[in-house]
Amino acid sequence: MGKMRWMMALLLVPAMLMAASPGDVVINEVMWMGSFSSSSDEWIELYNTTSSVIDLTGWYILDDGAYTYNLSGTIAGEGYYLIERREEATDVTADVIVTSISLANSGDALELFDGSSNSIDLVSTGGGWYAGAYVYGSTYYSMERINPAGPDNASNWDDNDSTIAWNGLDSGGVPISGTPRQQNSVYSTSGGDTDPPELESAYAMGATRVDVLCNEPLDPTTAQAAGNYAMDPDVGVTAAVLDGSNPAMVHLTTGTMSVGTLYTLTMSDVEDTAGNAMVDAEDSFYGGISPVSFARQDLTDGDFYPDLMGEQVTVQGIVSAGDYTFSDYYTDFYLQDATAGIDCYEYGTVLGANVGDEMIISGVIGIYNGKTELMGPFGIELVSTGNPVFASPHIYTVDYI
């Protein structure tokens, strides 16, 4: 009878939850830019590649080695686990809300650890997200893993394809170009990359220099072939060099560009590391280093909107009000040259610009609450530090006038 009671008690004990090994749970999807309705609609999805329930008690994600996102609960076998910055980020039920989530548009390295601080998965995108499409005010596509069992590299990630699959609504009721708690739109057990690289942006960083940023690492041979690039108006491209730290970026040497002229760069036959070739990808930008007054001018119709609204423009000046003046959580500083000043703003990252820094910076002209801004993601180069700022403006009272 005692033996029978012991057997019955054993049957009543719940099945032990499985301990995890690297790759058993993976970071499967990241909505790093937020949504159409709000930049706060950020979320991360995990996927359990095993058939067993896994206890996530004590687990955490380390963001750029500095920020910890704590997890709890369990993840079902071959199931999903949704981590949201706020509950209204999607209308899909979250497993945990982590209000401290802040994913930089320039990329974050995300590493998943178990309760014993063993690394379970790593997405090493600190130098730039592998995928996910973001154009302010129009395009917000999540970064999806192709093969959950595949490696941590750009060829195993792609933009959500909402024509294949999407799931849920964002905080404003707009359909999400992503698949929270659902199989990814680009899912494949092969994990092979068949998509050509995409040209994300091209911008001047000097009179004879253009920087080109793509969405994934490029093949060095084709990326550094100057003949694969063309400029219109034609000033010639004499050299192309991959960036030493970001293999998705190429630095071009061109003929002298004219300030105030809109140029179009065309890329062809540049391949990614999987051998997929780009065909006639284009982006436009204003050439050379523009005066700030040109970047923010409103001469065409006097409608209080800058003439170059939505255009990529590069300026050079001295920081007159640095980062952390207006916010500790995003880039927001003022840049001044001899002609005018402009606010430089990028959500989700702090560049750390200091008063007196001289920099070349390229971004898109926009407007917020009536204020003209140069908006990131930025191309930026620090020229020097410790410079005197421009003289303060004279303030005249009504009585003086």
C-alpha positions as CSV (number, residue, x, y, z in Angstrom):
1,M,0.0,0.0,0.0
2,G,2.9,2.4,0.8
3,K,4.4,1.6,-2.6
4,M,1.1,2.4,-4.3
5,R,0.7,5.7,-2.4
6,W,4.3,6.6,-3.6
7,M,3.5,5.9,-7.2
8,M,0.2,7.8,-7.0
9,A,2.1,10.8,-5.6
10,L,4.6,10.6,-8.3
11,L,1.9,10.7,-10.9
12,L,0.5,13.9,-9.4
13,V,3.9,15.8,-9.6
14,P,3.9,18.1,-12.7
15,A,6.4,17.2,-15.4
16,M,9.7,18.9,-14.8
17,L,10.4,21.9,-17.0
18,M,13.2,21.5,-19.4
19,A,16.6,23.2,-18.7
20,A,17.8,25.1,-21.8
21,S,20.8,24.8,-24.0
22,P,22.1,27.5,-26.4
23,G,19.7,27.8,-29.3
24,D,16.8,26.2,-27.5
25,V,15.2,29.6,-27.2
26,V,16.0,32.3,-29.8
27,I,15.3,36.0,-30.4
28,N,13.0,35.5,-33.3
29,E,11.6,39.0,-34.2
30,V,12.4,42.6,-33.2
31,M,10.2,45.6,-33.8
32,W,13.1,48.0,-33.1
33,M,11.7,51.2,-34.6
34,G,8.2,51.1,-33.0
35,S,5.1,51.4,-35.1
36,F,3.4,53.8,-37.4
37,S,1.4,55.1,-34.5
38,S,4.2,55.4,-31.9
39,S,7.9,55.0,-31.5
40,S,7.1,53.5,-28.1
41,D,5.4,50.4,-29.7
42,E,8.7,48.4,-29.5
43,W,8.6,44.7,-28.9
44,I,10.8,41.6,-29.0
45,E,9.6,38.0,-29.7
46,L,11.3,34.8,-28.5
47,Y,10.7,31.4,-30.0
48,N,11.2,27.9,-28.4
49,T,12.9,25.7,-31.0
50,T,12.3,22.6,-28.8
51,S,9.1,20.6,-28.2
52,S,9.3,21.1,-24.4
53,V,8.1,23.8,-22.1
54,I,11.0,25.9,-20.8
55,D,10.9,27.9,-17.6
56,L,12.1,31.5,-18.1
57,T,12.3,32.4,-14.4
58,G,15.4,34.5,-13.9
59,W,16.1,34.8,-17.6
60,Y,17.0,38.2,-19.1
61,I,18.0,40.0,-22.2
62,L,21.1,42.1,-22.1
63,D,20.9,45.1,-24.4
64,D,24.3,46.4,-25.6
65,G,25.9,44.9,-22.5
66,A,24.3,47.7,-20.4
67,Y,20.5,47.4,-20.1
68,T,18.8,44.4,-18.6
69,Y,15.3,43.2,-19.6
70,N,14.0,40.7,-17.1
71,L,11.7,37.8,-18.1
72,S,9.4,35.5,-16.2
73,G,6.9,32.7,-16.7
74,T,7.3,29.9,-19.3
75,I,7.5,29.4,-23.0
76,A,5.6,26.5,-24.6
77,G,7.4,24.0,-26.8
78,E,7.5,25.4,-30.4
79,G,5.8,28.5,-28.9
80,Y,6.3,32.2,-28.8
81,Y,7.0,34.7,-26.0
82,L,6.2,38.3,-26.5
83,I,8.1,41.1,-24.7
84,E,6.5,44.5,-25.1
85,R,7.6,48.0,-24.0
86,R,4.0,48.7,-23.1
87,E,0.8,46.7,-23.2
88,E,-0.8,48.8,-26.0
89,A,2.2,48.3,-28.3
90,T,0.1,45.6,-29.9
91,D,-3.3,44.2,-29.4
92,V,-1.7,40.8,-29.1
93,T,-1.3,39.7,-25.4
94,A,2.2,40.1,-24.1
95,D,3.9,37.6,-21.8
96,V,5.8,40.4,-20.1
97,I,5.9,44.2,-20.1
98,V,9.4,45.7,-19.8
99,T,9.0,49.5,-19.7
100,S,12.7,50.1,-19.9
101,I,13.0,48.7,-23.4
102,S,14.7,51.3,-25.6
103,L,16.0,50.0,-28.9
104,A,18.3,52.3,-30.9
105,N,17.5,52.9,-34.5
106,S,21.2,52.6,-35.2
107,G,21.3,49.0,-33.9
108,D,21.6,47.1,-30.5
109,A,23.4,43.9,-29.6
110,L,20.8,41.7,-27.9
111,E,21.9,38.6,-25.9
112,L,19.5,36.2,-24.1
113,F,20.7,34.6,-20.9
114,D,19.1,31.9,-18.7
115,G,18.7,32.0,-14.9
116,S,22.3,30.9,-14.4
117,S,23.6,33.7,-16.7
118,N,24.5,31.2,-19.5
119,S,24.2,32.7,-22.9
120,I,21.4,31.1,-24.9
121,D,21.2,33.3,-28.0
122,L,22.9,36.4,-29.4
123,V,21.8,38.8,-32.1
124,S,24.9,40.9,-32.7
125,T,23.4,43.9,-34.3
126,G,25.2,46.6,-32.3
127,G,26.7,48.0,-35.5
128,G,23.3,48.2,-37.3
129,W,20.1,46.0,-37.4
130,Y,20.3,43.1,-39.9
131,A,16.8,44.0,-41.2
132,G,13.7,45.9,-40.5
133,A,12.6,48.8,-42.7
134,Y,12.0,52.2,-41.3
135,V,11.1,55.4,-43.0
136,Y,9.8,58.1,-40.6
137,G,6.0,58.5,-41.0
138,S,5.5,55.8,-43.6
139,T,7.4,52.5,-43.3
140,Y,7.7,50.3,-40.2
141,Y,8.6,46.6,-40.9
142,S,9.8,44.3,-38.2
143,M,13.1,42.4,-38.4
144,E,12.2,38.7,-38.7
145,R,14.4,35.6,-38.3
146,I,14.3,33.4,-41.3
147,N,15.3,30.0,-39.8
148,P,15.0,29.9,-36.0
149,A,17.7,27.2,-36.0
150,G,20.0,29.2,-38.3
151,P,23.0,31.3,-37.4
152,D,23.4,34.9,-36.1
153,N,24.1,36.7,-39.4
154,A,22.4,39.1,-41.7
155,S,21.6,36.4,-44.3
156,N,19.3,34.7,-41.7
157,W,17.1,37.9,-41.1
158,D,14.8,39.9,-43.4
159,D,12.1,42.5,-43.3
160,N,8.6,41.4,-42.6
161,D,6.6,40.8,-45.8
162,S,3.1,41.8,-44.8
163,T,1.8,40.5,-48.2
164,I,2.6,37.0,-46.8
165,A,1.8,37.4,-43.1
166,W,1.1,40.0,-40.5
167,N,-0.5,39.9,-37.1
168,G,-2.2,42.5,-34.8
169,L,-2.8,46.2,-34.6
170,D,-0.5,48.8,-33.1
171,S,-1.4,51.3,-30.3
172,G,-3.3,53.4,-32.9
173,G,-5.2,50.6,-34.4
174,V,-3.0,50.4,-37.5
175,P,-2.1,46.9,-38.9
176,I,1.4,45.8,-37.8
177,S,4.0,44.9,-40.5
178,G,5.2,42.1,-38.2
179,T,4.1,38.8,-36.8
180,P,4.0,39.0,-33.0
181,R,3.2,35.5,-31.5
182,Q,2.9,34.0,-35.0
183,Q,5.2,32.3,-37.5
184,N,7.4,34.8,-39.3
185,S,6.4,35.8,-42.8
186,V,9.9,35.0,-44.1
187,Y,10.1,31.7,-42.2
188,S,12.2,29.0,-43.9
189,T,14.0,25.9,-42.6
190,S,16.8,26.5,-45.1
191,G,17.5,30.0,-43.9
192,G,19.1,30.8,-47.2
193,D,19.3,34.5,-48.3
194,T,17.8,35.0,-51.7
195,D,17.2,38.7,-51.5
196,P,19.6,41.3,-52.9
197,P,21.0,44.0,-50.6
198,E,18.9,47.1,-50.2
199,L,20.2,50.7,-50.4
200,E,19.0,52.4,-47.2
201,S,20.6,55.8,-47.7
202,A,23.2,57.7,-49.6
203,Y,24.5,61.1,-48.4
204,A,27.3,63.6,-49.0
205,M,30.0,63.9,-46.3
206,G,32.1,66.4,-48.2
207,A,32.5,68.0,-51.6
208,T,34.0,64.8,-53.0
209,R,32.7,62.1,-50.6
210,V,29.5,60.1,-50.5
211,D,28.7,57.5,-47.9
212,V,26.4,54.6,-48.9
213,L,24.5,52.5,-46.3
214,C,22.9,49.2,-47.1
215,N,20.8,46.9,-45.0
216,E,23.3,44.0,-44.8
217,P,27.0,43.3,-45.2
218,L,28.3,43.5,-48.7
219,D,30.7,41.4,-50.8
220,P,34.0,43.3,-50.7
221,T,34.8,42.7,-54.4
222,T,31.6,44.1,-55.9
223,A,31.1,46.7,-53.2
224,Q,34.6,48.2,-53.9
225,A,34.2,48.3,-57.7
226,A,33.8,52.0,-58.5
227,G,32.1,51.1,-61.8
228,N,29.1,49.8,-59.9
229,Y,28.1,53.3,-58.9
230,A,26.9,56.2,-61.0
231,M,25.9,59.8,-60.1
232,D,23.4,62.0,-61.8
233,P,24.4,64.8,-62.5
234,D,27.5,62.9,-63.5
235,V,30.6,64.0,-61.4
236,G,32.2,60.5,-61.6
237,V,33.0,57.9,-59.0
238,T,36.7,57.3,-58.7
239,A,37.0,55.0,-55.7
240,A,34.8,52.8,-53.4
241,V,36.0,51.5,-50.1
242,L,34.1,49.4,-47.5
243,D,34.0,50.9,-44.0
244,G,36.4,49.3,-41.6
245,S,33.8,48.6,-38.9
246,N,30.5,48.4,-40.8
247,P,30.6,46.1,-43.8
248,A,27.2,47.4,-44.9
249,M,28.7,50.9,-45.6
250,V,30.8,52.1,-48.5
251,H,32.7,55.3,-48.8
252,L,32.8,56.7,-52.3
253,T,35.2,59.3,-53.7
254,T,33.6,61.4,-56.4
255,G,34.3,64.5,-58.5
256,T,33.4,67.8,-56.9
257,M,29.7,68.1,-56.2
258,S,27.9,71.5,-56.3
259,V,26.2,72.8,-53.2
260,G,22.5,73.2,-53.7
261,T,22.3,70.5,-56.4
262,L,20.2,67.4,-55.9
263,Y,22.1,64.3,-56.9
264,T,20.9,60.7,-57.5
265,L,23.2,57.8,-56.8
266,T,22.5,54.5,-58.6
267,M,24.1,51.2,-57.5
268,S,24.1,48.1,-59.7
269,D,25.7,44.6,-59.5
270,V,26.8,45.1,-55.8
271,E,26.3,41.8,-54.0
272,D,25.7,40.7,-50.5
273,T,27.8,38.0,-48.9
274,A,25.4,35.4,-50.2
275,G,26.0,36.5,-53.8
276,N,22.6,38.2,-54.4
277,A,23.2,41.2,-56.7
278,M,21.5,44.6,-56.4
279,V,19.9,46.0,-59.6
280,D,19.6,49.8,-60.1
281,A,19.0,50.9,-56.6
282,E,18.7,54.6,-56.2
283,D,18.8,57.3,-53.6
284,S,18.9,61.1,-53.8
285,F,20.6,63.8,-51.7
286,Y,21.9,67.3,-51.8
287,G,25.6,67.5,-52.7
288,G,28.5,68.8,-50.7
289,I,28.2,70.7,-47.4
290,S,25.2,73.0,-47.4
291,P,24.9,76.2,-45.3
292,V,22.4,75.7,-42.5
293,S,20.4,78.6,-43.9
294,F,20.0,76.7,-47.2
295,A,18.9,73.5,-45.4
296,R,16.1,75.3,-43.5
297,Q,15.0,78.0,-46.0
298,D,11.4,78.6,-46.9
299,L,11.6,80.8,-50.0
300,T,9.3,78.9,-52.5
301,D,5.9,79.6,-51.0
302,G,6.3,81.1,-47.5
303,D,4.1,78.3,-46.0
304,F,6.3,78.0,-42.9
305,Y,7.6,74.6,-44.1
306,P,11.2,74.2,-45.3
307,D,11.5,73.9,-49.0
308,L,13.7,70.9,-48.6
309,M,11.2,69.0,-46.5
310,G,12.0,65.2,-46.7
311,E,15.3,65.7,-48.5
312,Q,18.7,64.4,-47.4
313,V,21.0,67.4,-46.6
314,T,24.5,67.6,-45.1
315,V,25.6,70.6,-43.0
316,Q,28.7,71.4,-40.9
317,G,28.8,73.5,-37.8
318,I,29.5,73.8,-34.1
319,V,27.2,72.4,-31.3
320,S,25.8,75.3,-29.4
321,A,23.4,73.3,-27.1
322,G,24.5,69.7,-26.5
323,D,22.8,66.4,-25.9
324,Y,21.2,65.9,-22.5
325,T,20.1,69.6,-22.6
326,F,16.6,68.6,-23.6
327,S,16.5,64.8,-23.0
328,D,18.5,61.9,-21.5
329,Y,16.9,59.4,-23.8
330,Y,17.4,60.6,-27.4
331,T,19.6,62.8,-29.5
332,D,18.5,66.4,-29.5
333,F,21.1,69.2,-29.9
334,Y,21.6,72.4,-31.8
335,L,24.2,73.0,-34.5
336,Q,25.2,76.4,-35.6
337,D,27.2,77.7,-38.6
338,A,27.8,81.3,-39.7
339,T,24.4,81.4,-41.5
340,A,21.9,79.9,-39.1
341,G,21.2,77.2,-36.5
342,I,19.2,73.9,-36.6
343,D,18.0,71.3,-34.2
344,C,19.4,67.8,-34.8
345,Y,17.0,65.1,-33.5
346,E,17.1,61.3,-33.6
347,Y,14.9,59.1,-31.4
348,G,16.1,56.1,-29.6
349,T,19.8,56.9,-29.3
350,V,22.0,59.6,-27.7
351,L,25.0,60.5,-29.8
352,G,26.6,62.5,-26.9
353,A,27.2,65.8,-28.8
354,N,28.9,68.4,-26.6
355,V,29.0,72.1,-26.8
356,G,31.9,73.2,-28.9
357,D,32.0,70.0,-31.0
358,E,32.4,70.8,-34.7
359,M,30.8,68.1,-36.8
360,I,29.6,67.2,-40.3
361,I,26.1,65.7,-40.1
362,S,23.7,64.5,-42.7
363,G,20.0,63.8,-42.1
364,V,16.5,64.4,-43.5
365,I,14.9,67.8,-43.2
366,G,11.7,67.7,-41.2
367,I,9.5,69.8,-39.0
368,Y,8.1,69.2,-35.5
369,N,5.7,71.6,-33.7
370,G,6.7,74.3,-36.2
371,K,10.4,73.8,-35.6
372,T,12.6,72.8,-38.5
373,E,14.8,69.8,-37.7
374,L,17.6,67.7,-39.2
375,M,16.3,64.2,-38.4
376,G,18.3,61.0,-38.1
377,P,19.4,58.3,-38.5
378,F,22.4,60.5,-39.1
379,G,25.6,60.2,-41.0
380,I,28.0,62.0,-38.7
381,E,31.7,62.8,-38.5
382,L,33.3,64.6,-35.6
383,V,35.8,67.2,-37.0
384,S,37.1,68.8,-33.7
385,T,36.2,69.5,-30.1
386,G,36.4,72.5,-27.7
387,N,35.6,75.1,-30.3
388,P,34.1,78.5,-29.2
389,V,30.4,78.8,-30.0
390,F,29.2,81.6,-32.1
391,A,28.5,84.9,-30.4
392,S,25.2,85.2,-28.6
393,P,22.6,87.2,-30.5
394,H,21.9,90.7,-29.4
395,I,18.5,91.1,-27.6
396,Y,16.7,94.3,-28.0
397,T,13.7,95.3,-25.8
398,V,10.7,97.1,-27.1
399,D,11.8,100.2,-25.1
400,Y,15.1,100.2,-26.9
401,I,13.5,100.0,-30.3
